[in-house]
Each structure stands twice: as C-alpha cells, then as structure tokens.
Amino acid sequence: MSARSEVNIEPQKVNIELQKVNIELQKVNIELQKVNIEPQKVNIEPQKVNIEPQKVNVEAFCLDIVNSEVKTLGIQSL
C-alpha cells in the first residue's frame, strides 16, 4: 500500500508543476499584451506632432502669397 501512495504523490507534483508553467505563460502573455499596448500609444503621439508643422507651413505659404501680392501692388502703383 505504501508503494501505491508514493506513486500517487508524483502525478500531483507534476500537475502542480504544469499549473506553475501555465501561470508563467499567462504572465508572459499579459506582459506581451502590455508591450503591444505601449507602442501603439507612443506611435499616436508623433502623428499629432507631425500635424502641427503642416499648419505652420500653410500659414507661412499664405504669408508668402500676401507678401508677393503686396510687392505686386507696390510695383503697379509705381
């Protein structure tokens, strides 16, 4: 009888080890999810930053047009 009870203890240890491995895999999976979420947040910010210089360039372009029109008007008035 004692030999059978010792044999029965081993599968329980193996089952506990498998549970530990399963928990570790879950932790790794959660870590990968965290890693995947972070780059998405980081990538959104530069897009917002890139929109601003475009607005500045459009305003500068409008100022160039106004300046050229003023110069043209100045030449015409002469």
Biopython code that builds the backbone (N, CA, C, O; Angstrom):
import numpy as np
from Bio.PDB.StructureBuilder import StructureBuilder

atoms = [
    (1, "MET", "N", (0.829, -1.200, 0.000)),
    (1, "MET", "CA", (0.000, 0.000, 0.000)),
    (1, "MET", "C", (0.873, 1.264, 0.000)),
    (1, "MET", "O", (0.552, 2.259, -0.650)),
    (2, "SER", "N", (1.965, 1.197, 0.734)),
    (2, "SER", "CA", (2.790, 2.399, 0.809)),
    (2, "SER", "C", (3.415, 2.728, -0.540)),
    (2, "SER", "O", (3.624, 3.899, -0.856)),
    (3, "ALA", "N", (3.716, 1.712, -1.336)),
    (3, "ALA", "CA", (4.275, 1.958, -2.665)),
    (3, "ALA", "C", (3.263, 2.651, -3.562)),
    (3, "ALA", "O", (3.633, 3.533, -4.337)),
    (4, "ARG", "N", (2.004, 2.272, -3.474)),
    (4, "ARG", "CA", (0.975, 2.909, -4.295)),
    (4, "ARG", "C", (0.774, 4.372, -3.898)),
    (4, "ARG", "O", (0.616, 5.229, -4.768)),
    (5, "SER", "N", (0.779, 4.668, -2.598)),
    (5, "SER", "CA", (0.572, 6.056, -2.166)),
    (5, "SER", "C", (1.729, 6.935, -2.629)),
    (5, "SER", "O", (1.514, 8.096, -2.977)),
    (6, "GLU", "N", (2.941, 6.411, -2.640)),
    (6, "GLU", "CA", (4.077, 7.187, -3.138)),
    (6, "GLU", "C", (3.943, 7.451, -4.638)),
    (6, "GLU", "O", (4.290, 8.534, -5.108)),
    (7, "VAL", "N", (3.452, 6.491, -5.375)),
    (7, "VAL", "CA", (3.257, 6.664, -6.809)),
    (7, "VAL", "C", (2.188, 7.722, -7.068)),
    (7, "VAL", "O", (2.297, 8.485, -8.027)),
    (8, "ASN", "N", (1.172, 7.775, -6.236)),
    (8, "ASN", "CA", (0.101, 8.745, -6.409)),
    (8, "ASN", "C", (0.561, 10.170, -6.097)),
    (8, "ASN", "O", (-0.025, 11.116, -6.623)),
    (9, "ILE", "N", (1.553, 10.354, -5.289)),
    (9, "ILE", "CA", (2.049, 11.695, -4.951)),
    (9, "ILE", "C", (2.729, 12.320, -6.179)),
    (9, "ILE", "O", (2.581, 13.521, -6.405)),
    (10, "GLU", "N", (3.454, 11.553, -6.960)),
    (10, "GLU", "CA", (4.195, 12.088, -8.096)),
    (10, "GLU", "C", (3.299, 12.781, -9.122)),
    (10, "GLU", "O", (3.642, 13.882, -9.552)),
    (11, "PRO", "N", (2.161, 12.193, -9.544)),
    (11, "PRO", "CA", (1.316, 12.917, -10.502)),
    (11, "PRO", "C", (0.820, 14.253, -9.958)),
    (11, "PRO", "O", (0.648, 15.202, -10.723)),
    (12, "GLN", "N", (0.590, 14.342, -8.662)),
    (12, "GLN", "CA", (0.167, 15.621, -8.085)),
    (12, "GLN", "C", (1.274, 16.667, -8.230)),
    (12, "GLN", "O", (1.006, 17.824, -8.553)),
    (13, "LYS", "N", (2.509, 16.253, -7.990)),
    (13, "LYS", "CA", (3.632, 17.187, -8.150)),
    (13, "LYS", "C", (3.740, 17.639, -9.602)),
    (13, "LYS", "O", (3.964, 18.816, -9.881)),
    (14, "VAL", "N", (3.577, 16.690, -10.523)),
    (14, "VAL", "CA", (3.636, 17.039, -11.942)),
    (14, "VAL", "C", (2.512, 18.004, -12.294)),
    (14, "VAL", "O", (2.722, 18.950, -13.053)),
    (15, "ASN", "N", (1.319, 17.772, -11.748)),
    (15, "ASN", "CA", (0.179, 18.646, -12.011)),
    (15, "ASN", "C", (0.449, 20.055, -11.477)),
    (15, "ASN", "O", (0.130, 21.043, -12.139)),
    (16, "ILE", "N", (1.028, 20.145, -10.296)),
    (16, "ILE", "CA", (1.371, 21.457, -9.730)),
    (16, "ILE", "C", (2.408, 22.145, -10.613)),
    (16, "ILE", "O", (2.302, 23.346, -10.864)),
    (17, "GLU", "N", (3.410, 21.403, -11.087)),
    (17, "GLU", "CA", (4.413, 21.983, -11.967)),
    (17, "GLU", "C", (3.774, 22.511, -13.252)),
    (17, "GLU", "O", (4.119, 23.595, -13.723)),
    (18, "LEU", "N", (2.840, 21.738, -13.816)),
    (18, "LEU", "CA", (2.156, 22.190, -15.024)),
    (18, "LEU", "C", (1.350, 23.453, -14.752)),
    (18, "LEU", "O", (1.298, 24.351, -15.592)),
    (19, "GLN", "N", (0.723, 23.526, -13.584)),
    (19, "GLN", "CA", (-0.030, 24.733, -13.233)),
    (19, "GLN", "C", (0.911, 25.927, -13.125)),
    (19, "GLN", "O", (0.588, 27.025, -13.577)),
    (20, "LYS", "N", (2.083, 25.701, -12.519)),
    (20, "LYS", "CA", (3.066, 26.789, -12.415)),
    (20, "LYS", "C", (3.501, 27.255, -13.802)),
    (20, "LYS", "O", (3.614, 28.454, -14.056)),
    (21, "VAL", "N", (3.745, 26.297, -14.698)),
    (21, "VAL", "CA", (4.136, 26.654, -16.065)),
    (21, "VAL", "C", (3.007, 27.414, -16.747)),
    (21, "VAL", "O", (3.252, 28.385, -17.464)),
    (22, "ASN", "N", (1.761, 26.972, -16.524)),
    (22, "ASN", "CA", (0.612, 27.641, -17.124)),
    (22, "ASN", "C", (0.500, 29.072, -16.602)),
    (22, "ASN", "O", (0.226, 29.991, -17.373)),
    (23, "ILE", "N", (0.705, 29.264, -15.321)),
    (23, "ILE", "CA", (0.654, 30.611, -14.738)),
    (23, "ILE", "C", (1.777, 31.471, -15.322)),
    (23, "ILE", "O", (1.561, 32.640, -15.641)),
    (24, "GLU", "N", (2.974, 30.896, -15.463)),
    (24, "GLU", "CA", (4.082, 31.643, -16.055)),
    (24, "GLU", "C", (3.750, 32.057, -17.485)),
    (24, "GLU", "O", (4.043, 33.183, -17.889)),
    (25, "LEU", "N", (3.140, 31.153, -18.255)),
    (25, "LEU", "CA", (2.761, 31.500, -19.622)),
    (25, "LEU", "C", (1.717, 32.615, -19.632)),
    (25, "LEU", "O", (1.757, 33.499, -20.488)),
    (26, "GLN", "N", (0.796, 32.573, -18.690)),
    (26, "GLN", "CA", (-0.199, 33.645, -18.596)),
    (26, "GLN", "C", (0.475, 34.972, -18.291)),
    (26, "GLN", "O", (0.120, 36.005, -18.859)),
    (27, "LYS", "N", (1.455, 34.937, -17.384)),
    (27, "LYS", "CA", (2.201, 36.159, -17.067)),
    (27, "LYS", "C", (2.923, 36.683, -18.301)),
    (27, "LYS", "O", (2.911, 37.885, -18.569)),
    (28, "VAL", "N", (3.549, 35.786, -19.048)),
    (28, "VAL", "CA", (4.237, 36.194, -20.271)),
    (28, "VAL", "C", (3.237, 36.778, -21.264)),
    (28, "VAL", "O", (3.520, 37.779, -21.922)),
    (29, "ASN", "N", (2.057, 36.146, -21.370)),
    (29, "ASN", "CA", (1.027, 36.640, -22.275)),
    (29, "ASN", "C", (0.574, 38.041, -21.864)),
    (29, "ASN", "O", (0.397, 38.912, -22.716)),
    (30, "ILE", "N", (0.390, 38.256, -20.585)),
    (30, "ILE", "CA", (-0.003, 39.585, -20.094)),
    (30, "ILE", "C", (1.113, 40.593, -20.373)),
    (30, "ILE", "O", (0.841, 41.722, -20.781)),
    (31, "GLU", "N", (2.354, 40.193, -20.156)),
    (31, "GLU", "CA", (3.477, 41.090, -20.443)),
    (31, "GLU", "C", (3.512, 41.453, -21.925)),
    (31, "GLU", "O", (3.757, 42.607, -22.277)),
    (32, "LEU", "N", (3.265, 40.468, -22.797)),
    (32, "LEU", "CA", (3.250, 40.759, -24.229)),
    (32, "LEU", "C", (2.111, 41.712, -24.575)),
    (32, "LEU", "O", (2.274, 42.583, -25.429)),
    (33, "GLN", "N", (0.968, 41.559, -23.925)),
    (33, "GLN", "CA", (-0.143, 42.474, -24.168)),
    (33, "GLN", "C", (0.245, 43.884, -23.740)),
    (33, "GLN", "O", (-0.055, 44.851, -24.441)),
    (34, "LYS", "N", (0.910, 44.007, -22.594)),
    (34, "LYS", "CA", (1.361, 45.325, -22.135)),
    (34, "LYS", "C", (2.339, 45.925, -23.137)),
    (34, "LYS", "O", (2.253, 47.110, -23.459)),
    (35, "VAL", "N", (3.266, 45.112, -23.630)),
    (35, "VAL", "CA", (4.244, 45.592, -24.610)),
    (35, "VAL", "C", (3.536, 46.032, -25.887)),
    (35, "VAL", "O", (3.909, 47.041, -26.485)),
    (36, "ASN", "N", (2.521, 45.284, -26.307)),
    (36, "ASN", "CA", (1.809, 45.642, -27.533)),
    (36, "ASN", "C", (1.000, 46.924, -27.365)),
    (36, "ASN", "O", (0.857, 47.683, -28.323)),
    (37, "ILE", "N", (0.475, 47.182, -26.184)),
    (37, "ILE", "CA", (-0.326, 48.384, -25.954)),
    (37, "ILE", "C", (0.577, 49.628, -25.941)),
    (37, "ILE", "O", (0.203, 50.662, -26.494)),
    (38, "GLU", "N", (1.719, 49.543, -25.338)),
    (38, "GLU", "CA", (2.577, 50.710, -25.197)),
    (38, "GLU", "C", (3.024, 51.299, -26.536)),
    (38, "GLU", "O", (2.887, 52.507, -26.724)),
    (39, "PRO", "N", (3.556, 50.505, -27.483)),
    (39, "PRO", "CA", (3.980, 51.126, -28.743)),
    (39, "PRO", "C", (2.835, 51.818, -29.479)),
    (39, "PRO", "O", (3.061, 52.818, -30.160)),
    (40, "GLN", "N", (1.632, 51.310, -29.357)),
    (40, "GLN", "CA", (0.508, 51.961, -30.018)),
    (40, "GLN", "C", (0.304, 53.352, -29.444)),
    (40, "GLN", "O", (0.077, 54.302, -30.193)),
    (41, "LYS", "N", (0.381, 53.485, -28.133)),
    (41, "LYS", "CA", (0.240, 54.799, -27.512)),
    (41, "LYS", "C", (1.371, 55.720, -27.948)),
    (41, "LYS", "O", (1.141, 56.895, -28.235)),
    (42, "VAL", "N", (2.577, 55.198, -27.998)),
    (42, "VAL", "CA", (3.735, 56.013, -28.388)),
    (42, "VAL", "C", (3.610, 56.463, -29.846)),
    (42, "VAL", "O", (3.961, 57.595, -30.178)),
    (43, "ASN", "N", (3.111, 55.579, -30.717)),
    (43, "ASN", "CA", (3.014, 55.923, -32.130)),
    (43, "ASN", "C", (1.932, 56.962, -32.419)),
    (43, "ASN", "O", (2.021, 57.676, -33.418)),
    (44, "ILE", "N", (0.929, 57.059, -31.579)),
    (44, "ILE", "CA", (-0.137, 58.041, -31.802)),
    (44, "ILE", "C", (0.397, 59.463, -31.573)),
    (44, "ILE", "O", (0.014, 60.383, -32.294)),
    (45, "GLU", "N", (1.241, 59.645, -30.617)),
    (45, "GLU", "CA", (1.720, 60.984, -30.288)),
    (45, "GLU", "C", (2.495, 61.650, -31.428)),
    (45, "GLU", "O", (2.196, 62.799, -31.751)),
    (46, "PRO", "N", (3.477, 60.988, -32.056)),
    (46, "PRO", "CA", (4.190, 61.673, -33.140)),
    (46, "PRO", "C", (3.279, 62.081, -34.295)),
    (46, "PRO", "O", (3.555, 63.068, -34.976)),
    (47, "GLN", "N", (2.216, 61.350, -34.520)),
    (47, "GLN", "CA", (1.292, 61.734, -35.580)),
    (47, "GLN", "C", (0.673, 63.089, -35.247)),
    (47, "GLN", "O", (0.552, 63.948, -36.121)),
    (48, "LYS", "N", (0.284, 63.283, -33.999)),
    (48, "LYS", "CA", (-0.266, 64.581, -33.597)),
    (48, "LYS", "C", (0.786, 65.673, -33.760)),
    (48, "LYS", "O", (0.469, 66.773, -34.213)),
    (49, "VAL", "N", (2.024, 65.385, -33.399)),
    (49, "VAL", "CA", (3.106, 66.371, -33.526)),
    (49, "VAL", "C", (3.345, 66.708, -34.996)),
    (49, "VAL", "O", (3.617, 67.863, -35.325)),
    (50, "ASN", "N", (3.248, 65.721, -35.880)),
    (50, "ASN", "CA", (3.504, 65.961, -37.304)),
    (50, "ASN", "C", (2.425, 66.824, -37.959)),
    (50, "ASN", "O", (2.688, 67.473, -38.972)),
    (51, "ILE", "N", (1.234, 66.840, -37.405)),
    (51, "ILE", "CA", (0.163, 67.660, -37.978)),
    (51, "ILE", "C", (0.457, 69.148, -37.767)),
    (51, "ILE", "O", (0.151, 69.962, -38.638)),
    (52, "GLU", "N", (1.033, 69.507, -36.649)),
    (52, "GLU", "CA", (1.265, 70.916, -36.339)),
    (52, "GLU", "C", (2.173, 71.626, -37.349)),
    (52, "GLU", "O", (1.797, 72.694, -37.830)),
    (53, "PRO", "N", (3.356, 71.083, -37.695)),
    (53, "PRO", "CA", (4.190, 71.799, -38.672)),
    (53, "PRO", "C", (3.494, 72.015, -40.015)),
    (53, "PRO", "O", (3.780, 72.997, -40.700)),
    (54, "GLN", "N", (2.597, 71.126, -40.400)),
    (54, "GLN", "CA", (1.876, 71.322, -41.649)),
    (54, "GLN", "C", (1.028, 72.591, -41.568)),
    (54, "GLN", "O", (0.968, 73.366, -42.523)),
    (55, "LYS", "N", (0.381, 72.797, -40.433)),
    (55, "LYS", "CA", (-0.404, 74.018, -40.260)),
    (55, "LYS", "C", (0.502, 75.244, -40.327)),
    (55, "LYS", "O", (0.139, 76.251, -40.934)),
    (56, "VAL", "N", (1.672, 75.165, -39.709)),
    (56, "VAL", "CA", (2.608, 76.294, -39.735)),
    (56, "VAL", "C", (3.075, 76.554, -41.156)),
    (56, "VAL", "O", (3.184, 77.709, -41.568)),
    (57, "ASN", "N", (3.352, 75.495, -41.913)),
    (57, "ASN", "CA", (3.814, 75.671, -43.294)),
    (57, "ASN", "C", (2.733, 76.308, -44.164)),
    (57, "ASN", "O", (3.042, 77.120, -45.036)),
    (58, "VAL", "N", (1.484, 75.955, -43.939)),
    (58, "VAL", "CA", (0.397, 76.562, -44.713)),
    (58, "VAL", "C", (0.310, 78.053, -44.410)),
    (58, "VAL", "O", (0.135, 78.870, -45.313)),
    (59, "GLU", "N", (0.433, 78.397, -43.131)),
    (59, "GLU", "CA", (0.391, 79.823, -42.777)),
    (59, "GLU", "C", (1.563, 80.569, -43.404)),
    (59, "GLU", "O", (1.394, 81.678, -43.911)),
    (60, "ALA", "N", (2.740, 79.969, -43.373)),
    (60, "ALA", "CA", (3.913, 80.609, -43.971)),
    (60, "ALA", "C", (3.711, 80.775, -45.486)),
    (60, "ALA", "O", (4.091, 81.793, -46.063)),
    (61, "PHE", "N", (3.115, 79.773, -46.108)),
    (61, "PHE", "CA", (2.836, 79.852, -47.539)),
    (61, "PHE", "C", (1.846, 80.985, -47.824)),
    (61, "PHE", "O", (2.014, 81.726, -48.793)),
    (62, "CYS", "N", (0.815, 81.123, -46.982)),
    (62, "CYS", "CA", (-0.146, 82.222, -47.142)),
    (62, "CYS", "C", (0.555, 83.572, -46.988)),
    (62, "CYS", "O", (0.266, 84.509, -47.732)),
    (63, "LEU", "N", (1.466, 83.674, -46.033)),
    (63, "LEU", "CA", (2.202, 84.929, -45.850)),
    (63, "LEU", "C", (3.046, 85.240, -47.086)),
    (63, "LEU", "O", (3.160, 86.397, -47.489)),
    (64, "ASP", "N", (3.640, 84.199, -47.689)),
    (64, "ASP", "CA", (4.413, 84.422, -48.915)),
    (64, "ASP", "C", (3.518, 84.956, -50.020)),
    (64, "ASP", "O", (3.918, 85.849, -50.766)),
    (65, "ILE", "N", (2.310, 84.417, -50.130)),
    (65, "ILE", "CA", (1.380, 84.898, -51.162)),
    (65, "ILE", "C", (1.004, 86.354, -50.885)),
    (65, "ILE", "O", (0.985, 87.175, -51.802)),
    (66, "VAL", "N", (0.709, 86.670, -49.640)),
    (66, "VAL", "CA", (0.347, 88.049, -49.277)),
    (66, "VAL", "C", (1.517, 88.980, -49.576)),
    (66, "VAL", "O", (1.314, 90.055, -50.141)),
    (67, "ASN", "N", (2.725, 88.592, -49.214)),
    (67, "ASN", "CA", (3.898, 89.423, -49.479)),
    (67, "ASN", "C", (4.092, 89.642, -50.977)),
    (67, "ASN", "O", (4.418, 90.746, -51.412)),
    (68, "SER", "N", (3.890, 88.582, -51.764)),
    (68, "SER", "CA", (4.069, 88.747, -53.207)),
    (68, "SER", "C", (2.979, 89.649, -53.773)),
    (68, "SER", "O", (3.235, 90.428, -54.691)),
    (69, "GLU", "N", (1.766, 89.550, -53.233)),
    (69, "GLU", "CA", (0.688, 90.439, -53.701)),
    (69, "GLU", "C", (0.981, 91.883, -53.314)),
    (69, "GLU", "O", (0.733, 92.799, -54.097)),
    (70, "VAL", "N", (1.504, 92.089, -52.118)),
    (70, "VAL", "CA", (1.858, 93.449, -51.691)),
    (70, "VAL", "C", (2.959, 94.003, -52.592)),
    (70, "VAL", "O", (2.909, 95.167, -52.991)),
    (71, "LYS", "N", (3.948, 93.177, -52.913)),
    (71, "LYS", "CA", (5.023, 93.630, -53.797)),
    (71, "LYS", "C", (4.465, 93.955, -55.187)),
    (71, "LYS", "O", (4.853, 94.941, -55.813)),
    (72, "THR", "N", (3.556, 93.113, -55.647)),
    (72, "THR", "CA", (2.951, 93.351, -56.955)),
    (72, "THR", "C", (2.154, 94.649, -56.945)),
    (72, "THR", "O", (2.230, 95.440, -57.885)),
    (73, "LEU", "N", (1.394, 94.863, -55.880)),
    (73, "LEU", "CA", (0.621, 96.092, -55.762)),
    (73, "LEU", "C", (1.551, 97.307, -55.722)),
    (73, "LEU", "O", (1.261, 98.347, -56.312)),
    (74, "GLY", "N", (2.658, 97.156, -55.024)),
    (74, "GLY", "CA", (3.627, 98.248, -54.946)),
    (74, "GLY", "C", (4.190, 98.568, -56.314)),
    (74, "GLY", "O", (4.361, 99.740, -56.648)),
    (75, "ILE", "N", (4.484, 97.554, -57.117)),
    (75, "ILE", "CA", (5.019, 97.776, -58.471)),
    (75, "ILE", "C", (3.944, 98.418, -59.351)),
    (75, "ILE", "O", (4.244, 99.317, -60.137)),
    (76, "GLN", "N", (2.697, 97.962, -59.222)),
    (76, "GLN", "CA", (1.626, 98.505, -60.049)),
    (76, "GLN", "C", (1.364, 99.970, -59.699)),
    (76, "GLN", "O", (1.053, 100.778, -60.575)),
    (77, "SER", "N", (1.490, 100.304, -58.423)),
    (77, "SER", "CA", (1.197, 101.688, -58.054)),
    (77, "SER", "C", (2.293, 102.617, -58.543)),
    (77, "SER", "O", (2.058, 103.808, -58.746)),
    (78, "LEU", "N", (3.487, 102.079, -58.734)),
    (78, "LEU", "CA", (4.556, 102.918, -59.263)),
    (78, "LEU", "C", (4.293, 103.142, -60.740)),
    (78, "LEU", "O", (5.068, 103.826, -61.408)),
]
sb = StructureBuilder()
sb.init_structure("model")
sb.init_model(0)
sb.init_chain("A")
sb.init_seg("    ")
for serial, (resi, resn, name, xyz) in enumerate(atoms, 1):
    if name == "N":
        sb.init_residue(resn, " ", resi, " ")
    sb.init_atom(name, np.array(xyz, "f"), 0.0, 1.0, " ", f" {name:<3s}", serial, name[0])
structure = sb.get_structure()
